[in-house]
Amino acid sequence: MYGLIGDPVDHSISPTIQNTAFTHSGIDAVYLAFQVKSASLKPAIAGLSALGISGLNVTVPHKIRVMRYIDSFDKEAMNIGSVNTIVNHKRTLVGFNTDGRGALRSVGVERVEGASVLLLGAGGAARAIAHTFAPKVRRLRIVNRTIFSAQQLGRALRRRYRCKILSAPLTSRRMKEFVDSAELIVNASTMGMKSRNNPPIKKVWLRSNQTVFDIVYDPPVTTLLKDARSAGAQTIGGLDMLLNQGAISFKLWTGRNPPITEMRRALEKMMDHGKS
């Protein structure tokens, strides 16, 4: 048994992706979504071995706090300070983070190397993307509603990487300045999800020579991506990242190469049927 923990999780399409991968690979396993409130996170993690759960994905709001309750981490997760994948290895819980690598596969190394990047957000996914992109970019600007979190992430990155890193509060003046100078714009916040405010990027600020990547996949085409497309920019949606990070998790759990074509086909079929 494998699963996903978060709050909420009823919108997740990860079960479709992973169960397709298990079926196609001939693995006798099932992947389920478990809604876990913050107050129940510690006992939920403690029960992994007793329940025979071999691995988990972790989503908001638990990616950072879950690190208190697992046994060890790989170097990448330790640097990022966030875990989105847990492997139960002989009752030892090992944490990994596949978000950054999933994002890099989605965007493409060629768009990241030497680029000026604007990153919105400073939470678990944003941390992973920042640490993965920072060694490759020319300049990274981090904007977040809570400036303390952006500054904290910026300090952690400057200690490790040589690229120019600036953290700033979420203001209209700053946003226009940063959008104007960005070649790659990444929304790694929850802004733009259904019932949430959209990122404060005006359509008229966007240009055709930019790439806009939004990790939000519900809705699949966010307002930010619609605006970017109308400006002629290249766009990448959150479904690509979801698929790629899920494929990396699958290999960590099983040791097998993921059937990425079948996983993508199942994902597209589900979205065609209107499931978000």
Order of alpha helices (4+ residues) and beta strands (2+ residues): beta-alpha-beta-alpha-alpha-beta-beta-alpha-beta-beta-alpha-alpha-beta-alpha-beta-alpha-beta-alpha-beta-beta-alpha-beta-alpha-alpha
